[in-house]
Amino acid sequence: MDFALQASGTYDDVLESARFAEKRGLVSLALPDHYLLALDEEHAKTTPALDAFAQLAGLARETSTIELSVLVSPITFRHPAVLAKNAVTIDQMSGGRFSLGIGTGWMDREHEVFGFEYPSTSERFEMLEEALGYVKAALADEPVGFNGKHYQLEAFPLAPKPTGTVKLIVGGTGAHKTPYLAGTYSDEYNIYPGPDLEERIERAHKAAEDAGRDPNALLLSSAGFMLAAATQDELNEALDERASEAGMTRDELDEYHAHRNTPVGTYDELRDQFAAMEQAGVTRFYFQGGLHPRNEALIDALSG
């Protein structure tokens, strides 16, 4: 299993996370794309939420080897032309180390606060599929254009081309549409843990085959706010601390973890959970929460 880090906060915060991850040999540093970064209303008012693409452009110049990605950008925020141009720009600035994640968007409150249109779930999935086709066309070696209900791109030779191959990431918790889009369009499927993990992977592989793509070329990754400790008592303390940081009760945090199927346990239990995910085909995991002492300790424990 390869490990990666997902961070947020001020630019100094994410730069520190990126340098830590690069020094420790982690494969990737990802930033979420949210204009609010807390579910709790009071915490959302004070939690720094900056533009992910601007921060990643800075990181592109201040790192040298680690992959960089946005995980993931809501299609409700930006036209796919803006996503494609941002991707090529950061690809150029990083020497080909950038991956572009696109999703439907899910946080109602940030759309309300900033006045973004927030169509129905079915329409957002429709927009997402068109955006993926549009971006692939925009990044193609030869101009092919795209013509959809929501987005159109003329078959025009666009410059510059990416330095490398801008990889596309599709991620989410959906059981059917998400794996279909991942298999049909993406290079990486960021799949959250859950009891139906193998079924979703199978659907993504089937979609790749139907699209004439190699299903084995699809990178399977996962992500989560990992909580682990050497002993059960230390784990309980960490859970109480995390609940307080998030503005939740312990019961609310436990419910959130259960909904997200977040791996939680002692280090030995986590090793077993990661082994099970790897057996299913997941080969990369993003530790959410950035450069937190808990993440540092967990990375050390799992790497040792």
Sequence and secondary structure as in RCSB ss.txt:
>XXXX:A:sequence
MDFALQASGTYDDVLESARFAEKRGLVSLALPDHYLLALDEEHAKTTPALDAFAQLAGLARETSTIELSVLVSPI
TFRHPAVLAKNAVTIDQMSGGRFSLGIGTGWMDREHEVFGFEYPSTSERFEMLEEALGYVKAALADEPVGFNGKH
YQLEAFPLAPKPTGTVKLIVGGTGAHKTPYLAGTYSDEYNIYPGPDLEERIERAHKAAEDAGRDPNALLLSSAGF
MLAAATQDELNEALDERASEAGMTRDELDEYHAHRNTPVGTYDELRDQFAAMEQAGVTRFYFQGGLHPRNEALID
ALSG
>XXXX:A:secstr
 EEEEE  SSHHHHHHHHHHHHHHT SEEEE   S   SSHHHHHHS    HHHHHHHHHHH SSSEEEEEEEET
TTS HHHHHHHHHHHHHHHTS EEEEEE    HHHHHHHT     HHHHHHHHHHHHHHHHHHTSSS   EE SS
 EE     SS  SS  EEEEEES SSHHHHHHHHH SEEEE   TTHHHHHHHHHHHHHHTT  GGGSEEEEEE 
 EEESSHHHHHHHHHHHHHHTT  HHHHHHHHHHHT  EEEHHHHHHHHHHHHHHT  EEEEETSS HHHHHHHH
HHH 
